[in-house]
Structure formats: C-alpha cells, structure tokens
C-alpha cells in the first residue's frame, strides 16, 4: 500500500508540474495585453483551474484510464514509469522555454512503458488514434475560432473608437481568461485523474467506471497550485514572441481556446491546452496578415509538439526497463 501511495504522490507532482508548465496557457494572453499583472493573473487562473472540479466531468479521465493502454497489463511499475517519462520531458521543455503538451507527454509515457512491457498489442489504437487526430485538430480549431472571433469582433465594433474598445475588452478579457482557465482545469486535471484511476483499478482498490470525487478534488488542487507557481519562461514565449496582442485579440484567443477545451472535455477527448491556445493566438495574429505572426517561433513550438510523444515514450520505456532490472 505504501508503494501505491507513493505513486499517487508522484502523479500529483506531475499534476503540479503540469499546472506550473501550462500556467503560460492560462495567463499569457491576459499578461501580454497587460490587463492583469503576472501575480494577479496566476491567482485568477489557479482559482478557475480548481473550480472546474465542480463540473463533475470525468470522461477524459476514463479515456486515459482505459482507452490508451489495455487495462489488463497495467501495474504500479508501469504507471510510475509513465509518470517519470512525462515529468522529465515537461521539465526539459520548461527549461528550453518551449510550450509543449503535458497531456501528450503523459500519454506518450503511458504508451511507451506499456509497449516496452507487453508489445504493440498492449496499446488501444482507437484511443491513440483519436488523440493523434486532435494533435492536429486542436491547434487548427483554435486557429480557426481565434480568426473568426477576431473578425466578428472587428466588424461588430467597427464604429467604436479604439480607446473605447480597449477599455471594454480589458473587462471582457477577465471573463475570457476565466473561461479558458476553467477549460484548462476541466481537461488537463483529468489526465492525472485517469492515471490514478488506472492505478487503483489495476491494484483492486477500485472497481467499475466511477472516478471518486476525492481523486477529482486532489487533481484539481494540484494543478491549481502548479498554475499558482507560474511558468514564467514559457509565458514570455506565449505572450510576447508569437504575435503582439491587445485586449480584444486576447479575449478572442481565450474564448476560442475555452470553447475548444470544454467541447473536447465533454467528448472525452484528451487535448492539449498548449496546442489550442497557441493556435488561437496565431489565428488572431493572422487577421493582421501572415507577417504579423512570427512563424519561426511557431516552427520551434511545432517541433516540440512532434517530439513530445516519442520522447516521453522513450524515457518511460527505459525507466520501466530499469525498474525490471532492479527487481531482478
């Protein structure tokens, strides 16, 4: 039982790092537009990360727990190896200031450890295929919605003076930032819930398909505390280096991200908040012409996305082999 508790603690550490790493997703636009100071922004985002627990939505957790790896081959060593791979990749990309996906790091780690243990037959390809499709779709949806939102706002307020638009959207952006942080918590906290759920199912401590509320609360609290700590290295990349933003643009990007994340959560689809908000920011920037987006920075970010699943899978696979060696 001590080993199980230790793995749950490691899972919550991953969840904390997820919030820390992904704080940029929740606060970059509202900080970049100077609507909120960084310290106030992280408190605002962390609060709505936690409040999302009361949406009582666990479809994504069930997808992670049962829809990525065959539950029959899951054991505590595999879960711990998965978490180590995801944590290592998250910390590396944080150090490199790259907004990679914590979600896909965890999924890659889970799949890599399972593949090393039981081969390709241990993977649930329907769940992996859905996740892979949304690696492409989530930033495209964010980009399209960000673009449409900005064009609609520009048309609706075309007769307003710029200073009046700025004043109004500085207030609107508080709501859009809250909505995006709620969506972030709603989707991302469930990834760790799913891992803990899979662990407790595999060890006989849980049965059925119900995720207990104590797991929900713990995971939302951990991701909220991580967000409260802030990932300042990535905030600079997201808020300043992709494209300049004003409050109206920040609001449009955050609303696009929130709609995508909440919709994906209701569909049980684990998507990347990083991919989603980055696409949305690019969509807003593209309304001013392709030259308004720093595509060189975008290419570096995309490279991190492409590497995330295989890199975290490799680390987790090697970690699992080390565990087996030490036990033998």
PERACOR-V468763 format. One record per residue. N is the residue number from 1. OMEGA is omega in whole degrees, -180 to 180 (999 if undefined). Layout:
BEGIN
n->N omega->OMEGA
n->N omega->OMEGA
END
This chain:
BEGIN
n->1 omega->179
n->2 omega->179
n->3 omega->179
n->4 omega->179
n->5 omega->179
n->6 omega->-179
n->7 omega->177
n->8 omega->177
n->9 omega->178
n->10 omega->178
n->11 omega->179
n->12 omega->174
n->13 omega->176
n->14 omega->-179
n->15 omega->177
n->16 omega->179
n->17 omega->175
n->18 omega->178
n->19 omega->178
n->20 omega->-178
n->21 omega->-174
n->22 omega->177
n->23 omega->179
n->24 omega->-180
n->25 omega->-175
n->26 omega->-171
n->27 omega->-172
n->28 omega->-176
n->29 omega->-177
n->30 omega->174
n->31 omega->-179
n->32 omega->179
n->33 omega->179
n->34 omega->174
n->35 omega->176
n->36 omega->172
n->37 omega->-180
n->38 omega->-177
n->39 omega->179
n->40 omega->-178
n->41 omega->-179
n->42 omega->176
n->43 omega->178
n->44 omega->-178
n->45 omega->-179
n->46 omega->179
n->47 omega->-178
n->48 omega->169
n->49 omega->-178
n->50 omega->-179
n->51 omega->-180
n->52 omega->177
n->53 omega->-174
n->54 omega->168
n->55 omega->178
n->56 omega->-177
n->57 omega->-176
n->58 omega->-178
n->59 omega->180
n->60 omega->178
n->61 omega->180
n->62 omega->176
n->63 omega->179
n->64 omega->-175
n->65 omega->-174
n->66 omega->-170
n->67 omega->180
n->68 omega->-178
n->69 omega->177
n->70 omega->-177
n->71 omega->-177
n->72 omega->-177
n->73 omega->-178
n->74 omega->173
n->75 omega->-177
n->76 omega->180
n->77 omega->-180
n->78 omega->179
n->79 omega->-179
n->80 omega->178
n->81 omega->178
n->82 omega->-178
n->83 omega->179
n->84 omega->179
n->85 omega->-179
n->86 omega->-179
n->87 omega->-180
n->88 omega->-179
n->89 omega->178
n->90 omega->-178
n->91 omega->178
n->92 omega->-178
n->93 omega->173
n->94 omega->-179
n->95 omega->179
n->96 omega->180
n->97 omega->180
n->98 omega->179
n->99 omega->178
n->100 omega->-174
n->101 omega->174
n->102 omega->-180
n->103 omega->-177
n->104 omega->173
n->105 omega->180
n->106 omega->180
n->107 omega->177
n->108 omega->179
n->109 omega->180
n->110 omega->-179
n->111 omega->-179
n->112 omega->178
n->113 omega->179
n->114 omega->179
n->115 omega->180
n->116 omega->-178
n->117 omega->-169
n->118 omega->176
n->119 omega->-173
n->120 omega->-179
n->121 omega->-180
n->122 omega->-176
n->123 omega->177
n->124 omega->-170
n->125 omega->178
n->126 omega->179
n->127 omega->179
n->128 omega->180
n->129 omega->179
n->130 omega->178
n->131 omega->-179
n->132 omega->178
n->133 omega->-177
n->134 omega->169
n->135 omega->179
n->136 omega->-172
n->137 omega->-174
n->138 omega->176
n->139 omega->178
n->140 omega->176
n->141 omega->177
n->142 omega->-180
n->143 omega->-178
n->144 omega->-179
n->145 omega->177
n->146 omega->179
n->147 omega->-178
n->148 omega->-180
n->149 omega->-177
n->150 omega->179
n->151 omega->179
n->152 omega->179
n->153 omega->180
n->154 omega->180
n->155 omega->-176
n->156 omega->-176
n->157 omega->-175
n->158 omega->-178
n->159 omega->-180
n->160 omega->174
n->161 omega->-179
n->162 omega->-178
n->163 omega->178
n->164 omega->177
n->165 omega->-179
n->166 omega->-179
n->167 omega->-178
n->168 omega->-175
n->169 omega->171
n->170 omega->175
n->171 omega->180
n->172 omega->-176
n->173 omega->174
n->174 omega->180
n->175 omega->-179
n->176 omega->177
n->177 omega->177
n->178 omega->-180
n->179 omega->-180
n->180 omega->179
n->181 omega->176
n->182 omega->179
n->183 omega->178
n->184 omega->178
n->185 omega->-177
n->186 omega->-178
n->187 omega->-171
n->188 omega->179
n->189 omega->-178
n->190 omega->178
n->191 omega->179
n->192 omega->174
n->193 omega->-178
n->194 omega->179
n->195 omega->178
n->196 omega->177
n->197 omega->179
n->198 omega->179
n->199 omega->-176
n->200 omega->174
n->201 omega->-175
n->202 omega->-178
n->203 omega->176
n->204 omega->180
n->205 omega->175
n->206 omega->174
n->207 omega->178
n->208 omega->-174
n->209 omega->-178
n->210 omega->176
n->211 omega->-177
n->212 omega->-176
n->213 omega->179
n->214 omega->176
n->215 omega->179
n->216 omega->-178
n->217 omega->-180
n->218 omega->-176
n->219 omega->178
n->220 omega->177
n->221 omega->-178
n->222 omega->-179
n->223 omega->177
n->224 omega->178
n->225 omega->177
n->226 omega->177
n->227 omega->180
n->228 omega->180
n->229 omega->175
n->230 omega->176
n->231 omega->-167
n->232 omega->-179
n->233 omega->-178
n->234 omega->178
n->235 omega->-179
n->236 omega->179
n->237 omega->-175
n->238 omega->-171
n->239 omega->-172
n->240 omega->-169
n->241 omega->-179
n->242 omega->177
n->243 omega->177
n->244 omega->-179
n->245 omega->168
n->246 omega->-177
n->247 omega->-180
n->248 omega->178
n->249 omega->177
n->250 omega->179
n->251 omega->-179
n->252 omega->179
n->253 omega->-179
n->254 omega->178
n->255 omega->178
n->256 omega->179
n->257 omega->-179
n->258 omega->-180
n->259 omega->-180
n->260 omega->-177
n->261 omega->-180
n->262 omega->178
n->263 omega->179
n->264 omega->180
n->265 omega->179
n->266 omega->178
n->267 omega->180
n->268 omega->-176
n->269 omega->177
n->270 omega->-180
n->271 omega->-179
n->272 omega->175
n->273 omega->179
n->274 omega->179
n->275 omega->-173
n->276 omega->-176
n->277 omega->177
n->278 omega->176
n->279 omega->-179
n->280 omega->178
n->281 omega->178
n->282 omega->179
n->283 omega->177
n->284 omega->-180
n->285 omega->-177
n->286 omega->177
n->287 omega->178
n->288 omega->-179
n->289 omega->-176
n->290 omega->-178
n->291 omega->-180
n->292 omega->179
n->293 omega->178
n->294 omega->-172
n->295 omega->176
n->296 omega->176
n->297 omega->180
n->298 omega->180
n->299 omega->178
n->300 omega->180
n->301 omega->179
n->302 omega->178
n->303 omega->178
n->304 omega->178
n->305 omega->-176
n->306 omega->-176
n->307 omega->-168
n->308 omega->-176
n->309 omega->180
n->310 omega->-179
n->311 omega->180
n->312 omega->177
n->313 omega->-180
n->314 omega->180
n->315 omega->-179
n->316 omega->178
n->317 omega->179
n->318 omega->178
n->319 omega->179
n->320 omega->178
n->321 omega->178
n->322 omega->178
n->323 omega->-180
n->324 omega->180
n->325 omega->-178
n->326 omega->180
n->327 omega->-179
n->328 omega->999
END
